[in-house]
C-alpha cells in the first residue's frame, strides 16, 4: 500500500498521464519477427493495440496542451 502511494507521488511529480492502452508483444511474436519469419505489419493484433495506444497518447497530448495553455494565460493575468 505504501509502495503504491509512493509511486503515485512520483507519477504526479513527473506529470504523467494515465493511458489504458498498451502493446503487449508475446514471446512467440517477438521471435518470429526477430528471426525474419514474420514482419510487424503481419501481426494485426499488435497494429490494433499500437493504434489504440497512439490514439490515447494523442488525446492526452491535445488535452494537456490546452490545459497548460489555459494555465499560462491565467498566470499571465494574475501577474498583470
SVG drawing of the C-alpha trace seen along z (x, -y; Angstrom):
<svg xmlns="http://www.w3.org/2000/svg" viewBox="-8 -44 25 63">
<polyline fill="none" stroke="black" stroke-width="0.4" points="0.0,0.0 2.8,-2.4 4.7,-1.5 1.7,-2.3 1.3,-5.6 5.0,-6.4 4.7,-5.5 1.6,-7.7 3.6,-10.6 6.4,-10.0 3.8,-9.9 2.3,-13.2 5.7,-14.8 6.7,-13.6 3.3,-15.0 2.4,-11.6 -1.0,-11.0 -2.7,-7.6 -3.3,-5.6 -5.3,-2.4 -4.0,-1.0 -0.8,1.0 1.1,3.0 2.0,6.5 4.3,8.4 4.2,12.1 7.5,14.0 6.4,16.1 5.6,13.0 8.9,11.4 10.9,14.4 9.1,14.7 9.9,11.1 13.4,11.4 14.1,14.5 12.6,12.9 9.7,15.3 7.1,12.5 7.0,8.8 5.4,6.5 2.9,5.5 1.7,9.1 0.7,9.0 -2.7,7.3 -3.3,7.6 -0.2,5.6 -1.1,3.0 -4.5,2.5 -3.0,2.2 -0.4,-0.3 -3.1,-2.3 -5.2,-2.4 -2.1,-3.5 -1.2,-6.2 -4.8,-7.5 -4.7,-7.6 -1.4,-9.4 -2.5,-11.9 -5.8,-12.6 -3.8,-13.3 -1.3,-15.5 -4.2,-17.6 -6.0,-17.9 -2.9,-18.7 -1.6,-21.2 -4.9,-23.1 -4.9,-22.9 -1.3,-24.1 -2.1,-27.0 -5.0,-28.0 -2.8,-27.8 -0.2,-30.0 -2.9,-32.6 -4.2,-32.5 -0.7,-33.1 -0.1,-36.0 -3.4,-37.6 -2.6,-37.0 0.8,-38.7 -0.6,-41.7"/>
</svg>
